[in-house]
Amino acid sequence: MIKFLMKTFSNTPSEHNFENWEVFNHNIYLKSNEEKKKEIRKATCLARYDIEKDKNFSWMENYFLSKLSREELKDKVLLDLGSFTGGRLIAWAENYNLKKSYGIDINPIFKVASEEFAREKNINADFSTGIGEKLPYDDNFFDFIVSTDTFEHVQSLEKSMAECYRVLKPGGKLLAVFPQFLQPFESHLNFVTNFPCLHWFFSPKKISEKYFEILKERGPTAEWYSGNKNNLENWEKLPTLNGTSIRDYEKILKRNNWSNTQWIKRPILTDGRRSKKLIFKLLSFLFYPLIHIKYLDELFMGRICVICKK
């Protein structure tokens, strides 16, 4: 049944979707000359830069600036944890007049693309390759850390949160937004299927087995985005996901020493371009009461979104 549903709503990523880092594994990149490679690297930067320059869809504007002012960000030192190829960070540096911008992510090619884009935009930025569980920065270094759709992918969210606390200055703030595990549209199975809510009804183990089976059946054409992976890592609940729920995150916050935590609660269907359609506006309005009910929030809240103060 699981495999049937996946195949009925089958999906395959496009090598021209520059939001996907896997494009760097595709022959469109690997077999290009250096000039073409540079064009592709820039395209991945622009994919997120352009979103942040549009106030209608900007993550910073739509999530965090309902609680913060632009003046609070001015002349501050900010880290983008999970910066990909730097597009969002460069846009934030321009939009909010940051003093210094830092970005970190796990793939060295992201650093290359980010540095090229920062030079082009004449932005004072520093990019590193590393993981959230071991940040390569001094204690009490940053005024702000922003992490967008990253914490669901780290191997240990507890350690990553502790590292954020360590490198923030006293009074500094962590701005984190990421989907909880039971969010219906964020199971990260979209390289295989667009069917939502599978993990509401079937075990992660069974879903993952069928997911990897389908990738294997697709053969060499899928290698650029499948990575020849056949099973879950010990820390994974679903492929690339650590399985963090809202309740899990609440417990992590309680075990840390944050002086203040503000939750920003919005229902599903309230971000992205689809959110501007009338049908999704109506549906999201119906979901608003549900996000304030414990346990139902796991299903109907769009994302965990918090501002944590050290």
C-alpha positions in Angstrom: 0.0 0.0 0.0 2.8 2.5 0.9 4.6 1.9 -2.3 1.4 2.2 -4.3 0.6 5.5 -2.8 4.1 6.8 -3.3 4.0 5.8 -7.0 0.5 7.1 -7.6 1.7 10.6 -6.5 5.2 10.1 -7.9 7.7 12.9 -8.1 11.2 13.4 -9.4 13.5 16.4 -8.7 14.6 18.6 -11.5 18.2 19.4 -12.0 17.0 22.9 -12.8 15.6 23.5 -9.3 18.5 25.3 -7.8 16.9 25.2 -4.3 18.2 21.6 -4.2 21.9 21.2 -3.3 21.9 17.9 -5.1 22.3 19.7 -8.4 26.0 19.8 -7.6 26.0 16.0 -8.1 24.3 16.1 -11.5 26.2 16.0 -14.8 24.7 19.3 -15.6 27.3 20.6 -13.1 30.0 18.0 -13.0 30.5 17.9 -16.7 30.3 21.6 -17.4 33.2 23.9 -17.9 34.2 26.3 -15.1 32.2 29.2 -16.5 29.0 27.1 -16.6 29.7 25.8 -13.1 30.0 29.3 -11.8 26.7 30.2 -13.4 25.1 27.2 -11.6 26.6 28.2 -8.3 25.3 31.7 -8.7 21.8 30.3 -9.6 21.7 28.4 -6.3 22.6 31.6 -4.5 19.9 33.6 -6.3 17.2 31.0 -5.6 17.2 32.0 -1.9 18.5 35.6 -2.3 15.5 36.5 -4.4 13.0 35.1 -1.9 14.5 37.2 0.9 14.4 40.3 -1.2 10.7 39.8 -1.7 8.8 40.9 1.5 5.8 38.8 0.6 7.9 35.6 0.9 10.9 36.5 3.0 11.5 34.1 5.9 12.9 36.9 8.1 10.0 39.3 7.4 7.2 36.8 7.7 8.5 34.8 10.7 10.7 36.9 12.9 10.1 40.6 12.2 6.6 40.2 13.7 8.5 40.1 17.1 11.8 42.0 16.2 12.4 45.3 14.6 14.8 46.1 11.8 16.8 48.3 14.2 17.6 45.4 16.4 19.5 43.8 13.5 21.4 46.9 12.4 25.2 46.8 12.9 24.9 43.3 14.5 27.0 40.2 13.9 24.8 37.4 12.6 25.4 33.7 11.9 23.2 31.8 9.4 23.4 28.2 10.6 22.6 26.1 7.5 23.4 28.9 5.1 23.5 26.7 1.9 25.1 28.9 -0.8 24.7 32.2 1.1 21.8 33.7 -0.8 19.6 34.4 2.3 22.5 35.7 4.3 23.6 38.1 1.7 20.1 39.4 1.3 19.8 39.9 5.1 23.2 41.7 5.1 21.8 44.2 2.5 18.3 44.5 4.0 19.3 45.0 7.6 22.7 46.6 7.4 24.5 43.9 9.4 28.0 44.7 10.7 29.3 41.2 9.8 27.7 38.2 8.3 28.7 34.5 8.9 27.4 31.4 7.3 28.1 27.7 7.9 26.9 24.5 6.2 28.2 21.0 5.6 29.3 20.9 2.0 32.6 22.7 0.9 31.0 23.6 -2.5 28.5 25.8 -0.6 31.4 27.8 0.8 32.8 28.3 -2.7 29.5 29.5 -4.1 28.8 31.7 -1.0 32.1 33.5 -1.2 31.8 34.2 -4.9 28.3 35.7 -4.4 29.4 37.8 -1.4 32.3 39.2 -3.4 29.9 40.1 -6.3 27.5 41.8 -3.8 30.4 43.5 -1.9 29.2 42.1 1.4 31.5 41.5 4.4 30.8 37.9 5.0 32.7 34.8 6.3 31.7 31.3 5.3 32.7 28.0 6.9 32.2 24.3 6.4 31.0 22.5 9.5 28.2 21.1 11.6 25.8 22.5 14.1 27.0 20.2 16.9 30.5 21.7 16.8 30.5 25.3 15.7 34.0 26.7 14.9 33.5 30.0 16.7 34.5 31.5 20.0 32.2 31.8 23.0 30.0 34.8 23.2 30.6 35.8 19.6 27.3 36.5 17.9 24.5 38.9 18.4 22.1 36.7 16.4 22.0 33.2 15.0 19.3 32.4 12.4 18.5 28.9 11.3 15.9 28.2 8.7 14.8 24.6 7.9 18.0 23.1 9.2 17.4 21.8 12.8 15.3 19.0 11.5 18.4 17.6 9.7 21.1 17.8 12.4 22.2 14.5 14.0 21.9 15.9 17.6 19.6 18.9 18.0 20.4 19.0 21.8 24.1 19.5 21.0 23.4 22.0 18.2 21.2 24.1 20.6 23.9 24.0 23.2 26.5 25.2 20.7 24.2 28.1 19.7 23.9 29.1 23.3 27.7 28.9 23.7 28.6 31.2 20.8 25.8 33.8 21.4 26.7 36.9 23.4 24.8 37.4 26.6 21.4 38.8 25.5 22.0 37.4 22.0 19.1 35.7 20.2 18.6 32.5 18.3 15.9 32.7 15.6 15.0 29.2 14.6 12.3 27.9 12.3 12.0 24.3 11.1 9.2 21.8 10.5 8.2 19.4 13.3 8.3 15.8 12.4 4.5 15.3 11.9 4.1 18.4 9.8 2.0 16.9 6.9 3.9 18.5 4.0 7.5 18.3 5.3 8.4 14.6 5.4 11.2 15.3 2.8 10.1 12.4 0.6 9.6 14.7 -2.3 12.4 13.2 -4.4 10.1 10.2 -4.7 6.5 11.3 -3.9 4.2 14.2 -3.3 1.8 12.2 -1.2 1.3 14.1 2.1 0.8 12.6 5.6 2.3 9.2 4.9 4.0 9.3 8.3 0.7 9.8 10.0 -0.5 6.4 9.0 2.6 4.2 8.4 5.7 3.5 10.4 8.9 5.5 9.4 10.7 2.2 9.0 8.3 0.9 6.4 8.1 4.2 4.6 11.9 4.4 4.4 12.1 0.9 3.1 9.8 1.7 0.2 11.4 5.0 -0.4 14.8 3.4 -0.9 13.3 0.6 -3.0 11.8 3.2 -5.4 15.1 5.0 -5.7 16.9 1.8 -6.4 14.4 0.9 -9.1 15.1 4.2 -10.8 18.7 3.1 -11.3 21.6 5.3 -12.4 19.3 8.2 -13.4 18.5 8.8 -9.7 22.1 8.6 -8.4 22.6 12.3 -8.4 19.9 12.8 -5.8 19.7 9.4 -4.1 23.4 9.2 -3.3 23.2 5.4 -3.5 21.9 5.3 0.0 19.9 2.2 1.0 19.1 2.6 4.6 18.6 5.0 7.5 21.4 6.2 9.7 21.1 5.6 13.4 19.9 9.2 14.1 17.4 9.3 11.2 13.6 8.8 11.7 13.0 9.3 8.0 15.6 10.0 5.3 17.6 13.1 6.4 15.1 13.8 9.3 15.9 13.4 13.0 12.3 13.2 13.9 12.0 16.2 16.3 8.5 16.9 17.5 7.2 20.1 19.1 7.2 18.2 22.5 10.8 17.1 21.9 11.9 20.7 21.2 10.0 22.0 24.3 12.0 19.5 26.4 15.3 20.6 24.8 14.5 24.2 25.6 13.7 23.4 29.2 17.1 21.7 29.6 19.0 24.7 28.4 19.4 28.1 30.2 17.6 30.4 27.7 16.4 33.4 29.7 13.4 33.9 27.5 11.7 32.0 24.6 9.0 33.4 22.3 7.0 31.1 20.1 5.6 32.3 16.8 2.7 30.0 15.9 1.3 29.9 12.4 -0.7 27.1 10.8 0.2 25.0 7.7 -0.4 26.6 4.3 0.7 30.1 5.5 4.1 30.3 3.8 5.4 30.0 0.2 3.7 31.1 -2.9 0.8 28.7 -2.5 -0.2 30.6 0.6 -1.4 33.6 -1.5 -4.1 31.5 -3.2 -7.6 32.0 -1.8 -8.2 28.3 -1.1 -5.1 28.1 1.0 -5.9 31.3 2.9 -9.3 29.9 3.8 -7.9 26.5 4.9 -5.2 28.1 7.0 -7.8 30.3 8.7 -9.7 27.1 9.7 -6.5 25.6 11.2 -5.6 28.6 13.4 -7.5 27.3 16.5 -6.0 23.9 16.2 -2.4 25.1 16.5 -3.1 26.2 20.1 -4.3 22.7 21.2 -1.6 20.4 22.6 -0.8 17.4 20.3 -3.0 18.8 17.5 -0.3 21.5 17.0 2.0 18.7 15.9 -0.2 18.1 12.9 -1.4 21.6 12.0 1.3 24.1 13.0 3.3 25.1 9.9 6.7 25.0 11.7 8.4 25.2 15.0 9.3 28.9 15.2 11.0 30.4 18.2 13.1 33.3 19.3 15.4 32.2 22.2 17.3 34.8 24.2 20.6 34.0 26.0 
